[in-house]
């Protein structure tokens, strides 16, 4: 049962993902930030929160589409490392890699 639910989440087949998407609809225009800055701030928040791989996957795909580069992401890590600590930065790196692996696995199943 739990595996079926996780599989449904991974494939976007559950209402909770729709609700999460609704939460993000107007955040960019309401933030008053330009699109690039908006995504960099979100990346910093993900790192600070020690977010799960799926969170990085969802946010980094959109950020990449908006023109955020790997170099930009590295710059964010350098900028916030003194605040969040090296352990968070290392954890974020691992979670990004796991998220990318999750994305690749989902793509292969389609």
PEQUI-V678883 format. One record per residue. N is the residue number from 1. PHI is phi in whole degrees, -180 to 180 (999 if undefined). NEAR is the number of other C-alpha atoms within 8 Angstrom. D_CENTER is the distance of its C-alpha to the mean C-alpha in whole Angstrom. Layout:
# PEQUI-V678883
((N,PHI,NEAR,D_CENTER) (N,PHI,NEAR,D_CENTER))
This chain:
# PEQUI-V678883
((1,999,4,27) (2,-63,5,23) (3,-64,6,23) (4,-65,7,23) (5,-66,8,21) (6,-63,8,18) (7,-64,8,19) (8,-63,10,19) (9,-62,10,15) (10,-61,8,14) (11,-100,7,16) (12,72,7,15) (13,-99,8,19) (14,-129,8,19) (15,-61,6,19) (16,-61,6,17) (17,-67,10,14) (18,-65,8,16) (19,-65,8,17) (20,-62,8,13) (21,-62,8,13) (22,-61,7,16) (23,-64,8,15) (24,-100,8,13) (25,-56,7,15) (26,-107,7,17) (27,-68,8,15) (28,-64,12,15) (29,-64,7,19) (30,-72,6,19) (31,-73,7,18) (32,79,6,20) (33,-93,8,18) (34,-71,7,18) (35,-61,8,15) (36,-63,10,14) (37,-61,8,15) (38,-55,11,13) (39,-71,11,10) (40,-68,13,11) (41,-64,8,11) (42,-64,9,8) (43,-61,13,7) (44,-59,11,10) (45,-66,8,10) (46,-60,11,7) (47,-64,12,9) (48,-61,9,12) (49,-86,6,11) (50,54,9,11) (51,-67,11,8) (52,-75,8,8) (53,-52,13,7) (54,-64,8,6) (55,-66,10,4) (56,-64,14,2) (57,-57,13,5) (58,-63,8,5) (59,-77,11,3) (60,-72,9,5) (61,-64,8,8) (62,-68,8,8) (63,-62,12,9) (64,-62,9,11) (65,-62,7,13) (66,-88,8,14) (67,99,7,15) (68,-72,12,13) (69,-102,7,14) (70,-61,6,13) (71,-62,6,16) (72,-62,9,14) (73,-63,11,11) (74,-64,8,14) (75,-63,8,16) (76,-62,11,14) (77,-60,10,14) (78,-63,8,18) (79,-65,7,18) (80,-98,10,16) (81,-54,11,18) (82,-64,8,21) (83,-87,5,20) (84,-92,11,17) (85,94,9,19) (86,-66,8,19) (87,-63,7,18) (88,-67,12,15) (89,-65,12,14) (90,-65,8,15) (91,-61,9,13) (92,-61,11,10) (93,-59,8,12) (94,-63,8,13) (95,-69,12,9) (96,-64,11,8) (97,-63,9,11) (98,-65,9,11) (99,-62,14,8) (100,-64,10,10) (101,-65,8,13) (102,-62,11,12) (103,-62,9,11) (104,-65,8,15) (105,-64,8,16) (106,-65,10,16) (107,-62,7,17) (108,-67,6,20) (109,-79,5,21) (110,-76,4,21))
